[in-house]
Amino acid sequence: MADKRRLRIGAICSAGGAPFFTAADLAVRTSFLDYADLTLITDRPCGAEAEADSRSVYRQRLEEKDRVQFSTKACTILKERGVDLVLLYFARLISAELFSVIPSLNVHPSLLPAFAGINALKQAVQYPVPIIGSTLHAVSAGVDDGSIVAQVATPALGTFTADELGPLSFLHKVYLTLCAIDLVANDLLVIKPASETVVLSEGLRVTASAAPAIQTPSLLSAFSDFQKTRSALEGYLVP
């Protein structure tokens, strides 16, 4: 694997941002990222802002209701910060004024194309399905319909509520966030935003749970150590 490049990441959050900051902590711990290279954009007061402040991560709040105006202003900030990749943990859609300019990925809590849109985990429980997963996909004009980059899944056979499966979904989101950082930093994933083209390298590592999986040994080790602190159900994920 070629040497990774320095990666500047922007996160757009409307809630706590825990998956992003947990993944960022693991990446920083392994010297894969630096907090100085992160930027947070929010659209309302939320827990993600406190998470950013506790790590001295640069942040701005854009309380702009119009989607195009929000995306335009966010793009300006992120470009000024030299951001290479935008990750969404967001309750709203963004527009082409952002995703056609800067490579943008969304982490969605279902195995797309199943259960797109809001309340995906609740949809999965109500269906019900015996496997719970999440999807990393390119952002497009539609709702969760961009090109799929990676998916992770684990069995959840039994009677569970969406709240009970929340910690498992959280683990999936942390994993896919690390996967996104890993793939882009090592040029194993190329996103051409103007044409909405996504190209994954061939021969990537996969596991029984993830395709593609985390590639870099130090990130994989950091995630595995983190996983050991989680519940038995979350242990079924093969990283």
Protein Blocks (a to p, Z undefined) as FASTA:
>chain_A
ZZddddddddddfblolmmmmmmmmmmmnopacfklpccddfbdcfklmmmmmnopacdd
dddfblklmmmmmmmmmmmnopabdcdddfbdcdfklmmmbccddddfbdcfehgaehkl
mmmmmmpccbdcdddddddfbehiaccfbdcddddedjddfklmmmmmmmmmmmmmmmmm
mmmmnopaccdfknopacddehiacdfkbccddfblklmmmmmmmmmmmcfklmmpcZZ
